[in-house]
Amino acid sequence: MASHKMEVLTDISIHRLVPLYLMSSYLYYECDKNVLDDVEFDYLCKRLLDNWNDVRHIHKHLIDKDNLKAGSGYGITYTNRIIGGAMSWYKQETNGE
């Protein structure tokens, strides 16, 4: 049975994959916190890469396609908007809201 997060990652607009990727990468690499498990993150990377040419988002330029191929989000420069969104997302996840 698919997890709720996997269903969200499957159904969400390809454009919204960009902030999910950036926020989850920030939490994992900069804060040592997880909001997605490895399977979910790998799926997110694959879906984003598979739809790369059609994705439109203001922060797309921050993403390296080689990182997506490797299933990694290491070495990204994060904006304050991404950091704030990531911390808010993590707080929601850990508070069960």
Backbone as a ProteinNet text record, in pm:
[ID]
protein_1_A
[PRIMARY]
MASHKMEVLTDISIHRLVPLYLMSSYLYYECDKNVLDDVEFDYLCKRLLDNWNDVRHIHKHLIDKDNLKAGSGYGITYTNRIIGGAMSWYKQETNGE
[TERTIARY]
84.5	0	88.8	57.4	135.2	110.4	215.8	202.1	127.1	74.5	4.2	98.9	222.8	317.9	347.1	356.1	382.3	265.1	144.1	26.8	33.2	72.9	86.1	191.3	305	412.6	371.5	282.4	233.9	131.8	46.7	-64.8	-32.8	68.2	97.3	147.7	122.3	171.3	323.4	372.7	517.9	591	526.4	588.8	612.1	524	537.1	641.3	691.9	799	927.2	946.1	1067.1	1078.4	978	993.7	999	927.6	935.1	1075.4	1135.6	1273.4	1369.7	1358.4	1450	1430.9	1306.2	1281.6	1325.2	1295.5	1336.6	1487.6	1553.8	1700.2	1759.3	1703.4	1751.7	1740.3	1624.3	1604.2	1701.4	1722.5	1809.6	1957.1	2004.8	2148.4	2193.8	2106.8	2147.5	2101.3	1992.7	1934	1930.5	1970.1	1966.8	1826.1	1727.1	1587	1524.6	1430.5	1363.2	1214.3	1162	1017.6	974.1	1069.5	1046	1144.4	1098.3	1193.4	1270.8	1367.8	1454.2	1376.7	1280.7	1201	1120.9	1061.7	983.3	1072.1	1189	1280.1	1331.2	1366.4	1412.3	1303.5	1179.2	1067.9	1050.2	1060.7	1051.4	1158	1281.4	1390.7	1362.5	1318.1	1290.4	1177.9	1070.9	957.7	997.8	1075.6	1121.8	1212.6	1304.7	1394.4	1317.6	1224	1145.5	1063.4	1027.6	944.8	1021.2	1152	1237.6	1204.3	1188.5	1167.2	1033.2	939.4	807.3	789.1	881.8	871.4	901.8	813.4	831.2	819.5	925.6	924.5	1037.5	1014.8	1113.2	1246.9	1243.5	1365.7	1426.2	1375.9	1426.8	1577.4	1625.3	1767.3	1860.3	1806	1887.6	1915.5	1845.5	1854.4	1949.4	2036.5	2131.9	2077.2	2064.6	2008.8	2093.8	2224.4	2308.8	2272.2	2235	2188.9	2060.4	1969.3	1845.3	1874.3	1965.6	2001.9	2058.8	2132.4	2195	2101.6	1985	1893.6	1948.1	2010.8	2076.3	2030	2042.5	2015.2	2129.1	2248.1	2364.5	2421.4	2465.1	2536.7	2449.7	2325.3	2232.3	2245	2230.9	2221	2072.9	2035.7	1894.9	1859.3	1741.5	1691.1	1621	1596.4	1524	1383.2	1321.6	1186.8	1188	1288	1300	1324.4	1413.8	1445.3	1321.4	1251.3	1130.9	1022.7	1003.5	905.7	942.7	1070.9	1118	1094.6	1125.1	1107.2	959.1	875.9	732	678.8	723.4	682.2	723.8	848.1	896.7	815.6	786	706.4	569.1	505.8	374.9	385.8	489.6	508.3	531.2	605.9	639.8	530.4	442	331.6	205.1	213.4	98.7	-17.6	7.9	-100.1	-132.7
-119.2	0	125.2	218.9	341.7	431.4	499.9	593.1	718	790.1	915.1	1011.6	1020.8	1112.4	1070.7	940.4	893.2	930	919.4	959.8	1108.9	1188.8	1333.1	1359.8	1292.3	1312.4	1269.9	1174.5	1126.8	1223.1	1279.6	1361.9	1511.4	1557.3	1701	1751.5	1875.6	1939.5	1927.3	1903.7	1891.2	2018	2131	2258.3	2267.6	2205.2	2207.7	2108.8	2024.5	1933	2009.3	2122.7	2202.7	2244.2	2311	2348.6	2226.8	2120.8	2001	1943.4	1938.4	1888.7	1978.6	2108.5	2201.3	2202.1	2203.6	2205.2	2074.4	1962.4	1835	1820.7	1871.7	1869	1956.4	2074.2	2162.1	2094	2038	1973.1	1857.6	1778.8	1661.6	1700.5	1783.2	1812.3	1922.1	2014.2	2125.2	2109.1	2035.1	2025.5	1883.2	1785.5	1645	1603	1644.7	1612.8	1555.5	1465.4	1404.1	1434.9	1468.4	1475	1371.5	1324.4	1218.4	1105.2	981.8	871.8	858.2	767.3	754.9	719.6	630.6	590.1	709.2	786.1	903.5	1008.7	1032.4	1132.7	1088	960.9	909.5	923.5	895.5	909.5	1056.1	1146.1	1289.1	1330.8	1286.5	1319.7	1266.2	1141.7	1080.3	1152.9	1183.2	1251.7	1391	1459.8	1593.4	1585.3	1491.3	1474.5	1434.4	1342.1	1296.3	1408.2	1508.2	1618.9	1750.6	1744.2	1861.7	1970.9	1934.3	2034.7	2106.3	2046.8	2107.8	2180.5	2162.6	2224	2372.8	2450.8	2596.2	2635.6	2691.9	2739.8	2839.5	2940	3045.6	2993.1	2880.3	2826	2708.7	2681.2	2567.7	2580.6	2701.9	2723.8	2678.8	2659.3	2615	2464.4	2394.1	2247.8	2203.1	2111.3	2052.2	1916.6	1898.2	1773.4	1651.6	1669.1	1557.1	1512.6	1607.5	1571.3	1490.1	1530	1454.4	1312.1	1297.6	1164.4	1078	1140	1068.1	1052.3	1115.4	1111.4	1187.7	1300.8	1379.8	1525	1594.6	1736.9	1809.5	1753.9	1808.7	1928.5	2029.2	2141.3	2249.5	2257	2356.6	2486.9	2597.5	2728	2755.6	2776.6	2792	2937.5	2975.8	3109.9	3110.6	3229.6	3241.2	3184.1	3197.3	3143.9	2991.1	2927.8	2781.9	2739.7	2809	2775.3	2791	2901.7	2924	2821.2	2790	2688.7	2552	2519.8	2390.4	2377.3	2480.3	2474	2465.5	2535.2	2528.6	2388.7	2330.8	2195.6	2094.5	2107.3	2014	2026.5	2148.4	2170.7	2106.6	2119.8	2056.4	1905.4	1849.8	1705.2	1649.9	1720.4	1670.6	1700	1794.4	1823.2	1749.8	1673.9	1595.3	1677.1	1799.5	1884.8	1852
0	0	0	-85.7	-96.7	24	65.4	176.5	130.2	227.3	195.1	123.2	169.3	106.5	-36.9	-60.9	-197.4	-288.3	-236.9	-315.8	-347.3	-249.9	-271.4	-378.4	-369.4	-466.4	-607	-615.4	-744.5	-803.8	-719.3	-765.6	-777.9	-709.2	-704.4	-840.2	-868	-989.8	-998.9	-1119.6	-1137.1	-1095.5	-1104	-1067.6	-916.1	-840.2	-694	-644.3	-732.3	-692.7	-658.2	-722.2	-698.1	-551.3	-493.3	-352.8	-259.6	-292.2	-207.5	-207.5	-324.4	-335	-256.6	-276.4	-209.8	-58.3	-13.9	130.9	196.7	133.8	194.2	193	89.7	84.7	194.8	212.8	319	455.5	482.7	612.5	633.5	531	543.5	553.4	460.9	453	548.1	580.9	666.9	811.5	833.5	967.3	1022.2	941.8	982.1	1025.9	946.2	974	846.5	862.9	748.4	748.6	631.8	612.4	508.9	429.9	332.4	359.6	343.3	357	225.1	221.6	103.7	-22.6	-11.8	-128.5	-181.6	-92.4	-132.2	-197.9	-138.9	-195	-331.9	-345.2	-474.9	-580.7	-542	-634.3	-674.6	-578.3	-605.4	-706.1	-685.2	-776.9	-917.1	-925	-1055.2	-1127.3	-1056.1	-1120.2	-1167.2	-1086.2	-1124.2	-1246.9	-1247.5	-1361.1	-1487.4	-1474.8	-1589.8	-1653.5	-1573.8	-1622.6	-1633.5	-1626.4	-1615.6	-1718.5	-1843.2	-1948.1	-1936.8	-1867.2	-1851.2	-1718.7	-1627.4	-1494.5	-1503	-1441.3	-1432.6	-1286.1	-1233.8	-1095	-1076.8	-995.7	-973.6	-918	-847.6	-786.9	-863.2	-981.3	-1059.4	-1084.3	-1103.6	-1133.8	-1020	-901.7	-788.2	-791.1	-877.1	-879.9	-989.5	-953.9	-1046.8	-1092.3	-1223.1	-1275.2	-1235.7	-1221.3	-1177.9	-1036.8	-951.3	-817.3	-824.7	-913.4	-929.1	-974.9	-1069.7	-1119.9	-1008.9	-917.9	-806.8	-687.4	-692	-578.2	-459.5	-488.3	-384.5	-393.2	-281.4	-277.5	-208.7	-218.3	-149.7	-226.7	-152.3	-210.9	-271.4	-232	-285.2	-206.3	-275.3	-210	-187.5	-62.6	-26.1	-2.8	-48.5	-22.1	114.4	165.3	292.2	281.3	165.9	144.7	157.1	99	107.8	253.2	320.2	459.4	547.7	532.8	612.3	583.8	457.6	419.8	473.9	467.5	516.8	666.6	740.5	885.4	922.4	850.1	873.5	842	731.2	692.3	798.1	844.4	946.3	1075	1113.5	1234.8	1222.5	1104.9	1081.9	1089.8	1031.4	1030.5	1171	1250.7	1384.4	1486.8	1456.7	1545.9	1506.7	1396.8	1353	1302.5	1257.4	1207.6	1064.2
[MASK]
+++++++++++++++++++++++++++++++++++++++++++++++++++++++++++++++++++++++++++++++++++++++++++++++++

